Amino acid sequence: MPRLIRADTDESIELGDLIEMLETGSFDPDDESALVEWGPALKKLANNRTFLGDLVLRELKGQCAGQVAANQYSAQVILLHGRSKRFLLRANFWPALSDSVVVNSGTDPFFYDFPHDHNFSFLTVGYLGPGYWSDYYEYDYSRVLGLPGEKVELRFIERSQLSEGKVLLYRKHVDVHRQLPPESMSVSLNILAISAASELHDQYRFDLDRSEIVNRVNRSALEPLLRLSAHLGGDNGRDLIEDFAARHPSDRIRFAALQAKASLQPGLDARMAVYDEAGRAGGLVGGLAMREAVMIETHRAWLENVRTVAD
């Protein structure tokens, strides 16, 4: 489960103090031990009982201009400090099942009963209310390819609650949790550890009953751009696709480039040949390529009919 961090301090700091400390201090998003050291600083911000209300009032008076300009999250999140090279600060709202926002919108926007891991580590502290519950699991990311339906050894650890003042470190590619609603509206504060590689690492949703991967949660902006490059980039675009498919360090990006390459082929057989060749290489790219080939073969009659009508 996430690492529990002892942060027995009554000291209170302002949001700006924490931002300055993170910007000038030795915050390393890839060093778990170093991240733990920042738990007490987050607790000190949580001890400030007025900063978040003051920030919300300023945003409302300014028609939420700051959030509109920089917040890429849903309405559940208030961005406290935009993405720097190493970290991001945010506040998350966790409504109860009886709150009107859940009654009218359902639980999906709040990721309740949505078992998942993270492709980044983050510190969190309970700021207000009883806090959301979580069923915590752990797994070995290095033993997973990432295919939908792939079996994963998920080890149940415990169910616990993020109560006020409790500080946790969620470890990337280790901790899996299923969040459950709190008894009443709650708020948590986060320090997200951001690195250049985060976007290229996978984050999964899991089926706990089947102990398997449902799908990948995160997406990269590179994926649609590769398809556009293949069709609109001319020779340079096709060369780039070939290079990404062969040598990009991310399996997901290599497969996206492979899909772009396949989409350029003049017919289904030529497209199948691209996937068949990749499938023989094995690994995640090979597994995804084999799935794609099976889908094409399964729907071949329909695809050929569509192509005939289009012609």
C-alpha positions in Angstrom: 0.0 0.0 0.0 1.1 3.6 -0.1 3.9 4.5 2.3 2.5 6.1 5.5 4.6 9.1 6.4 5.0 10.4 10.0 4.5 14.1 9.9 3.9 15.2 13.5 4.1 18.9 13.1 1.7 21.7 14.1 3.6 24.3 12.0 1.6 26.0 9.3 2.9 27.5 6.0 1.4 29.3 3.0 1.0 27.8 -0.4 3.7 30.2 -1.7 6.1 28.9 0.9 5.7 25.3 -0.3 6.0 26.3 -3.9 9.3 28.1 -3.2 10.6 25.2 -1.1 9.9 22.8 -4.0 11.3 25.0 -6.7 14.5 25.7 -4.8 14.9 22.4 -2.9 16.2 19.0 -3.8 12.9 17.6 -5.0 13.6 14.5 -7.1 10.5 13.0 -8.8 12.3 9.7 -9.4 13.7 9.1 -5.9 11.2 7.5 -3.5 13.3 8.2 -0.4 13.6 11.9 -1.4 9.9 12.2 -2.0 9.2 10.9 1.5 11.2 13.7 2.9 8.6 16.2 1.5 5.7 14.7 3.5 6.1 17.0 6.5 6.1 20.0 4.2 2.8 19.0 2.7 1.4 18.4 6.2 2.4 22.0 7.1 0.4 23.3 4.2 -2.5 21.1 5.3 -2.2 22.7 8.8 -3.1 26.0 7.1 -6.9 25.9 7.4 -7.6 29.1 5.4 -5.4 29.1 2.3 -7.7 26.9 0.1 -10.9 28.8 1.0 -9.1 32.0 0.2 -7.9 30.7 -3.1 -11.4 29.5 -4.1 -12.8 32.9 -3.3 -10.2 34.6 -5.4 -11.0 32.3 -8.3 -14.7 32.9 -8.0 -14.3 36.6 -7.9 -12.1 36.4 -11.0 -14.5 34.1 -12.9 -12.1 31.2 -12.4 -9.7 32.7 -14.9 -6.7 31.0 -13.3 -8.3 27.6 -13.4 -9.6 28.1 -17.0 -6.1 29.1 -18.2 -4.1 26.3 -16.6 -6.2 23.5 -15.1 -6.5 20.6 -17.5 -8.3 18.4 -14.9 -12.0 18.0 -14.3 -14.0 20.1 -12.0 -13.1 17.8 -9.1 -9.6 19.4 -9.1 -8.4 22.8 -8.1 -4.9 23.5 -9.5 -2.7 25.0 -6.8 0.4 25.3 -8.9 0.8 24.5 -12.6 3.1 21.9 -14.0 6.8 22.7 -13.5 9.5 20.4 -14.7 9.4 18.3 -11.5 6.0 18.7 -9.7 2.4 19.8 -9.7 0.2 20.9 -6.7 -3.5 20.3 -6.6 -6.5 19.9 -4.3 -9.1 17.1 -5.0 -12.7 17.1 -3.9 -14.3 13.8 -2.8 -18.1 14.1 -2.5 -20.2 11.6 -0.6 -22.8 9.4 -2.4 -25.6 11.6 -1.0 -24.1 14.9 -2.3 -26.0 16.5 -5.2 -23.1 16.4 -7.6 -22.9 12.6 -7.3 -26.7 12.2 -7.4 -26.9 14.2 -10.6 -23.6 13.2 -12.3 -22.9 9.7 -11.0 -19.6 8.5 -9.6 -17.5 8.2 -12.8 -16.1 11.7 -12.7 -14.6 11.0 -9.3 -13.0 7.6 -10.2 -14.9 5.8 -7.4 -14.8 2.0 -7.8 -12.2 2.4 -10.6 -9.2 0.2 -9.6 -6.0 1.7 -11.1 -2.3 2.4 -10.5 -0.3 5.5 -11.5 2.6 6.2 -13.8 3.9 8.9 -11.4 4.4 9.0 -7.7 2.6 11.5 -5.5 2.2 12.6 -2.0 -1.2 13.2 -0.5 -2.7 14.4 2.7 -6.2 14.5 4.1 -7.2 18.2 4.3 -10.9 18.2 5.1 -13.6 15.7 6.1 -13.4 12.0 6.9 -11.6 11.2 3.6 -12.1 8.7 0.8 -11.7 5.0 1.5 -9.4 2.8 -0.6 -8.9 -0.9 -1.1 -5.1 -1.1 -1.6 -3.3 -3.7 -3.7 0.3 -4.1 -4.9 1.7 -5.6 -8.1 4.9 -6.1 -10.0 4.9 -3.7 -13.0 8.0 -5.3 -14.4 6.2 -8.6 -14.9 3.3 -7.1 -16.9 3.2 -6.5 -20.7 0.1 -4.3 -20.5 -2.3 -6.2 -22.8 -6.1 -5.9 -22.1 -7.2 -9.1 -20.4 -3.7 -9.9 -19.2 -3.6 -11.7 -15.8 -1.9 -9.8 -13.0 -0.9 -10.9 -9.5 -2.7 -8.3 -7.4 -1.9 -8.7 -3.7 -4.6 -7.2 -1.4 -3.1 -5.2 1.4 -5.9 -3.4 3.3 -8.8 -1.1 3.2 -8.2 2.3 4.9 -9.3 5.9 4.9 -7.4 9.1 4.1 -8.3 11.0 7.3 -7.4 14.6 8.1 -3.7 15.0 8.5 -2.8 11.6 7.2 0.1 11.7 4.8 0.8 9.0 2.2 3.2 8.4 -0.7 1.6 6.6 -3.6 4.4 4.8 -5.4 4.3 4.7 -9.2 3.8 1.2 -10.8 3.5 -0.4 -7.3 0.3 0.8 -5.5 -3.1 -0.1 -7.0 -6.2 1.3 -5.3 -9.9 1.3 -5.6 -11.3 4.5 -4.2 -14.7 4.5 -2.4 -16.7 7.6 -1.4 -16.3 9.2 2.0 -19.2 9.6 4.4 -19.2 13.3 3.7 -17.5 15.8 1.4 -13.7 15.6 1.8 -10.7 17.3 0.3 -7.1 16.0 -0.2 -4.0 17.9 -1.2 -1.4 16.4 -3.6 2.2 16.9 -4.7 2.6 15.1 -8.0 6.1 14.0 -9.0 6.5 14.8 -12.7 9.3 13.6 -14.9 9.9 13.6 -18.6 9.3 9.9 -18.8 6.0 9.9 -17.0 3.9 10.3 -20.1 5.7 7.3 -21.8 4.9 4.9 -18.9 1.6 3.1 -18.8 -1.1 3.5 -16.2 -3.7 0.7 -16.0 -7.3 0.0 -14.9 -7.7 -3.4 -13.3 -10.6 -5.9 -12.9 -10.1 -7.0 -9.3 -12.5 -10.0 -9.6 -10.6 -11.4 -12.6 -7.2 -10.1 -11.5 -6.4 -8.7 -14.9 -5.8 -5.5 -16.8 -8.9 -3.9 -18.3 -7.2 -1.2 -20.4 -4.6 1.5 -20.3 -5.8 4.8 -18.7 -3.2 7.3 -19.9 -2.8 8.6 -23.4 0.1 10.4 -25.1 -0.3 13.4 -27.4 2.2 11.7 -29.7 -0.2 8.9 -30.8 -2.6 10.9 -33.0 0.2 13.1 -34.3 1.9 9.9 -35.6 -1.1 9.1 -37.7 -1.3 12.6 -39.1 2.5 12.6 -39.9 2.1 9.4 -41.8 -0.7 10.8 -44.0 0.2 14.5 -44.2 4.0 14.6 -43.7 5.1 13.2 -47.1 8.4 11.3 -47.3 9.7 13.0 -44.1 6.5 11.9 -42.2 6.9 8.3 -43.4 10.6 8.2 -42.5 9.7 9.4 -39.0 7.0 6.7 -38.7 9.5 4.0 -39.7 12.1 5.4 -37.2 9.6 5.6 -34.3 8.2 2.1 -35.0 11.7 0.7 -34.9 13.5 2.6 -32.2 11.3 4.7 -29.9 11.9 3.7 -26.2 8.2 3.5 -25.4 6.4 0.3 -26.5 3.1 2.2 -26.8 4.6 4.8 -29.1 6.3 2.1 -31.2 2.9 0.4 -31.6 1.2 3.7 -32.4 3.8 4.3 -35.1 3.2 0.7 -36.3 -0.5 1.5 -36.6 0.3 4.6 -38.6 2.5 2.6 -40.9 -0.2 -0.1 -41.4 -2.8 2.6 -42.2 -0.7 3.6 -45.2 -0.9 0.2 -46.8 -3.0 -0.1 -50.0 -5.1 -3.1 -48.8 -6.0 -5.4 -46.0 -3.4 -8.1 -46.9 -0.6 -5.5 -46.9 -1.8 -4.2 -43.5 -2.0 -7.7 -42.1 1.6 -8.3 -43.2 2.8 -5.3 -41.2 1.1 -6.6 -38.1 2.1 -10.2 -38.7 5.8 -9.2 -38.9 5.6 -7.2 -35.7 3.7 -10.0 -34.0 6.6 -12.4 -34.4 8.8 -10.1 -32.4 6.8 -10.7 -29.2 6.6 -8.4 -26.2 3.9 -5.7 -25.8 4.2 -4.5 -29.4 4.0 -8.0 -30.7 1.0 -8.8 -28.5 -0.9 -5.7 -29.6 0.0 -6.3 -33.2 -1.4 -9.8 -33.0 -4.6 -8.5 -31.5 -4.9 -6.0 -34.4 -4.4 -8.7 -37.0 -7.1 -10.9 -35.4 -9.5 -7.9 -35.4 -8.8 -7.3 -39.1 -9.3 -10.9 -40.0 -12.5 -11.1 -37.9 -14.0 -8.1 -39.6 -12.5 -8.6 -43.1 -15.7 -9.0 -45.0 -17.1 -5.8 -43.5 -13.9 -3.9 -44.1 -13.7 -5.0 -47.7 -17.3 -4.1 -48.3 -16.7 -0.6 -46.9 -13.6 -0.2 -49.1 -15.6 -1.3 -52.2 -18.4 1.2 -51.5 -15.9 4.0 -50.9 -14.2 3.2 -54.2 
